[in-house]
Amino acid sequence: MKLYFSPGACSLADHIALHQAGLSFEHEKVDLKAKRTAGGADYTAINPKGYVPALTLDSGETLTENVAILDWIAHQDGALKPSGPMGHTHLVEALAFISTEIHKGFKPFFSGASEDEKKKAAELILKRMSYLSDRMEGNFLFGADVSVADCYLFVMLLWARKNELNVPEKLVAYRKRMMELPSVKKAMMHEGLV
Ligand SMILES: N[C@@H](CCC(=O)N[C@@H](CS)C(=O)NCC(=O)O)C(=O)O
């Protein structure tokens, strides 16, 4: 199995989740501008969408999209999703929220947006993050245990820190707590981020 990633990009969520699940995998860096892998392969032949993440499974099938990859990882290790009959549904709910309402909300910070557009985006990100923060009852999104949704939210918090955005205090403490997980340390080290 191989994860295609770009350092510090959203693919870091999948990288952390794979370690958290204790799965054995390779990882290869992608040059997103040149659309080439570190090994020189044409990345668009691996993922025609041209963006990371992509996860090539041992079967040879390639999965794309954070929501799908994180969901697949949670299926490999049931401890990475909330328990109970509605656990999986609540996981998908959280992943969809992070993907469409938070991740996409960062777009102005990666494009040549105006300061006004960035200010509006920052306000919306704070509102979305506050929604999650207000509902967090334990150390992690679903309580005492880490889920794949935490891996995704953590990366969004790194982006918020990089762009000096306001986030709820509770999530600052949460980001620091996530940083202490061996899976996070390992993935960040492999991506050259620490
Ligand atoms: N819908 C995709 C979006 C992935 C995405 O935004 N990837 C970014 C990095 S965080 C990327 O590779 N951008 C480069 C590009 O689009 O060329 C997902 O959630 O997996």
The ligand as an SDF file (V2000), in Angstrom:
LIG
                    3D

 20 19  0  0  0  0  0  0  0  0999 V2000
  -11.3540   16.9810   -2.5530 N   0  0  0  0  0  0  0  0  0  0  0  0
   -9.9900   16.6080   -2.2940 C   0  0  0  0  0  0  0  0  0  0  0  0
   -9.1410   17.8650   -2.2000 C   0  0  0  0  0  0  0  0  0  0  0  0
   -7.6970   17.5320   -1.9570 C   0  0  0  0  0  0  0  0  0  0  0  0
   -6.8440   18.7880   -1.9580 C   0  0  0  0  0  0  0  0  0  0  0  0
   -7.3330   19.9110   -1.7520 O   0  0  0  0  0  0  0  0  0  0  0  0
   -5.5250   18.5930   -2.1480 N   0  0  0  0  0  0  0  0  0  0  0  0
   -4.5770   19.6960   -2.2160 C   0  0  0  0  0  0  0  0  0  0  0  0
   -3.5910   19.6490   -1.0650 C   0  0  0  0  0  0  0  0  0  0  0  0
   -4.3870   19.8780    0.5080 S   0  0  0  0  0  0  0  0  0  0  0  0
   -3.7720   19.5650   -3.4950 C   0  0  0  0  0  0  0  0  0  0  0  0
   -3.2140   18.5220   -3.7880 O   0  0  0  0  0  0  0  0  0  0  0  0
   -3.6960   20.6560   -4.2710 N   0  0  0  0  0  0  0  0  0  0  0  0
   -2.9100   20.7050   -5.4690 C   0  0  0  0  0  0  0  0  0  0  0  0
   -3.7100   20.7760   -6.7070 C   0  0  0  0  0  0  0  0  0  0  0  0
   -4.9660   20.8050   -6.6590 O   0  0  0  0  0  0  0  0  0  0  0  0
   -3.0890   20.8210   -7.7680 O   0  0  0  0  0  0  0  0  0  0  0  0
   -9.8790   15.7690   -1.0230 C   0  0  0  0  0  0  0  0  0  0  0  0
  -10.5500   16.0970   -0.0410 O   0  0  0  0  0  0  0  0  0  0  0  0
   -9.1100   14.7830   -0.9970 O   0  0  0  0  0  0  0  0  0  0  0  0
  1  2  1  0
  2  3  1  0
  2 18  1  0
  3  4  1  0
  4  5  1  0
  5  6  2  0
  5  7  1  0
  7  8  1  0
  8  9  1  0
  8 11  1  0
  9 10  1  0
 11 12  2  0
 11 13  1  0
 13 14  1  0
 14 15  1  0
 15 16  2  0
 15 17  1  0
 18 19  2  0
 18 20  1  0
M  END
$$$$
